Amino acid sequence: MLNGPLVFLDVDTQRDFLEPGGSLFIEGSPAIIPNLARLTAFARERGIPVIATACAHTPRSPELSTFPPHCMIGTRGQERIEATDWPGSLVLPVGEALEAEPPPHLTIQKDDYDLFHRNDADALFARYARDGSTFVVYGVATDYCVRAAVEGLLSRGYPTTLIVDAIRPVNPEAEPGLLTEFAQRGVLLTLTETVLGLP
């Protein structure tokens, strides 16, 4: 059961991951795009805040020693897909802090798959977590950036929900074990339809 105010956490729904031909395309990821679009529209309609993470790499990014170049700053591949694009989103580059009030849609760029490696991540999430908010997570990839986001939220004591039909892994064999682990640690696993049906 989802309780209290919601904050959506849209993890890395970028062209390089979700579009065929993207430099780090995740097999099967186009299947979740309709749900991503529905969740984005629902957030707009209901005034649910969205924190959207975005890989933002340069040729010096340490992550590129593990993965091929992807989501390079300024490229089409770094852009959000149309389904989750939010015109007017405030974009917060790596190294820049949020000085204004938390906006309805905040794009936080990151140079590491773990968003909590940003120095300001704790302060950012604390500003959105007023009144016992539940963070509702979706995006890609289950076994990398989504996993890091969920683990980071859990370690900070935030109520966390994961939408299992709006995520996709790099390694499909890894996903069932991760979902079991998350459930055992208190993450609520749910479906898009359930979230959209909330009063």
KAURKA-V237351 format. One record per pair of residues at least 4 apart in sequence whose C-alpha atoms are under 6 Angstrom apart, sorted by sequence separation. I is the first residue (numbers start at 1). J is the second residue. D is the distance in whole Angstrom. If there is no record, write none. Layout:
((I	J	D) (I	J	D))
This chain:
((15	19	5) (42	46	6) (43	47	6) (57	61	6) (64	68	6) (81	85	6) (129	133	5) (141	145	6) (142	146	5) (143	147	5) (148	152	6) (154	158	6) (183	187	5) (17	22	6) (43	48	5) (64	69	6) (80	85	5) (116	121	5) (141	146	6) (142	147	6) (153	158	5) (182	187	5) (16	22	4) (71	77	5) (72	78	6) (140	146	6) (16	23	5) (17	24	5) (18	25	6) (71	78	4) (16	24	5) (17	25	4) (16	25	6) (17	26	5) (18	29	5) (18	30	6) (57	71	6) (58	72	6) (56	71	6) (57	72	5) (94	109	6) (55	71	6) (56	72	6) (57	73	6) (89	105	5) (90	106	5) (91	107	5) (92	108	5) (93	109	5) (94	110	6) (56	73	5) (89	106	6) (90	107	6) (134	159	5) (135	160	5) (136	161	5) (137	162	5) (138	163	6) (134	160	6) (136	162	6) (142	168	6) (143	169	5) (161	187	5) (165	191	6) (140	167	6) (141	168	5) (142	169	4) (160	187	5) (161	188	5) (162	189	5) (163	190	5) (164	191	6) (138	166	5) (139	167	5) (140	168	6) (141	169	5) (161	189	6) (163	191	5) (138	167	6) (114	145	6) (113	145	5) (114	148	5) (9	50	6) (11	52	6) (12	53	5) (7	49	5) (8	50	5) (9	51	5) (10	52	5) (11	53	5) (12	54	5) (7	50	6) (9	52	6) (40	84	6) (37	83	4) (23	70	6) (37	84	6) (56	109	6) (51	105	6) (52	106	6) (53	107	6) (55	109	6) (56	110	6) (57	111	6) (49	104	5) (50	105	5) (51	106	5) (52	107	5) (53	108	5) (54	109	5) (55	110	5) (56	111	5) (49	105	6) (53	109	6) (55	111	6) (16	77	4) (15	77	5) (14	78	6) (15	79	6) (14	79	5) (15	80	6) (14	80	4) (15	81	5) (13	80	6) (14	81	5) (13	139	6) (6	133	5) (8	135	6) (9	136	6) (5	133	5) (6	134	5) (7	135	5) (8	136	5) (9	137	5) (10	138	5) (11	139	5) (12	140	6) (4	133	6) (10	139	6) (11	140	6) (35	166	6) (32	166	5) (29	168	6) (26	170	6))
